[in-house]
Amino acid sequence: MRIKAKVVKPEEIPISTEFIKLDQLLKFANLVESGGMAKELIEAGEVSVNGEKCLMRGKKLRAGDTVICAGRAVKVV
């Protein structure tokens, strides 16, 4: 018996700059309460960008990138 994964449409997070760094996005999208918490989750491998685990706090995200953290998905637009 196969279990279907629930497909959740990511919440769209608009930015007004060319890019936003991963740790800043986590704070901006209210996925974490502080920069320290963002750093810990990223270093622990709890954050994925476009379906791949990301360990770089300063990864530059641009429109179209999707981030999953703490069971929530956000898409940069």
Backbone torsions as a table, in degrees:
resi	resn	phi	psi	omega
1	MET	NA	127.4	179.4
2	ARG	-96.0	141.9	177.0
3	ILE	-104.2	126.4	179.1
4	LYS	-79.4	133.9	175.8
5	ALA	-77.7	138.9	178.5
6	LYS	-74.2	123.0	179.3
7	VAL	-90.8	120.7	-178.3
8	VAL	-112.9	129.4	176.9
9	LYS	-72.9	128.7	-178.5
10	PRO	-67.2	146.9	174.6
11	GLU	-72.0	134.8	-179.2
12	GLU	-87.2	131.3	179.5
13	ILE	-117.4	106.2	-179.9
14	PRO	-78.3	138.9	174.0
15	ILE	-122.9	153.6	-177.4
16	SER	-107.9	7.8	179.3
17	THR	-115.7	174.4	-179.7
18	GLU	-64.8	-36.9	-178.9
19	PHE	-151.1	168.2	173.1
20	ILE	-139.0	141.2	179.9
21	LYS	-76.4	150.8	-174.7
22	LEU	-55.5	-48.2	-178.3
23	ASP	-64.0	-35.4	178.2
24	GLN	-68.1	-38.4	179.1
25	LEU	-63.6	-41.7	-179.5
26	LEU	-59.0	-40.0	177.4
27	LYS	-71.9	-46.4	-177.0
28	PHE	-59.9	-37.3	-178.6
29	ALA	-88.0	5.0	-179.8
30	ASN	59.6	34.9	174.7
31	LEU	-85.1	-21.0	176.5
32	VAL	-136.9	161.7	-179.0
33	GLU	-89.9	-22.6	-176.0
34	SER	-150.1	165.5	176.1
35	GLY	-63.7	-35.5	178.1
36	GLY	-63.9	-39.6	178.4
37	MET	-66.6	-39.8	177.8
38	ALA	-60.5	-46.4	-179.5
39	LYS	-58.8	-45.9	-178.8
40	GLU	-62.5	-45.5	-178.8
41	LEU	-65.1	-40.6	-180.0
42	ILE	-65.6	-47.6	-179.1
43	GLU	-64.9	-27.6	179.3
44	ALA	-82.9	-2.8	179.2
45	GLY	78.1	23.7	-177.4
46	GLU	-91.8	4.9	-176.6
47	VAL	-123.4	135.0	175.5
48	SER	-122.3	147.1	178.2
49	VAL	-121.7	121.4	-179.4
50	ASN	52.6	40.1	174.9
51	GLY	84.5	0.8	179.5
52	GLU	-121.6	138.7	177.9
53	LYS	-57.5	136.3	-179.2
54	CYS	-125.4	127.4	-179.8
55	LEU	-109.1	8.9	-177.0
56	MET	-102.5	109.8	179.2
57	ARG	-59.1	-37.8	-174.7
58	GLY	-92.2	13.4	179.8
59	LYS	-55.8	130.5	-179.3
60	LYS	-84.4	121.8	179.2
61	LEU	-104.8	139.0	-179.6
62	ARG	-124.4	170.5	179.2
63	ALA	-50.7	132.5	-179.9
64	GLY	102.9	-19.0	179.4
65	ASP	-75.4	141.5	178.7
66	THR	-118.0	133.4	-178.6
67	VAL	-119.5	136.5	175.3
68	ILE	-120.3	127.3	-179.5
69	CYS	-152.5	136.2	176.5
70	ALA	52.9	38.9	176.7
71	GLY	75.9	5.9	178.6
72	ARG	-117.4	146.9	178.3
73	ALA	-116.9	136.1	176.2
74	VAL	-131.3	146.1	-179.9
75	LYS	-121.6	129.9	178.6
76	VAL	-77.3	129.4	177.6
77	VAL	-128.9	NA	NA
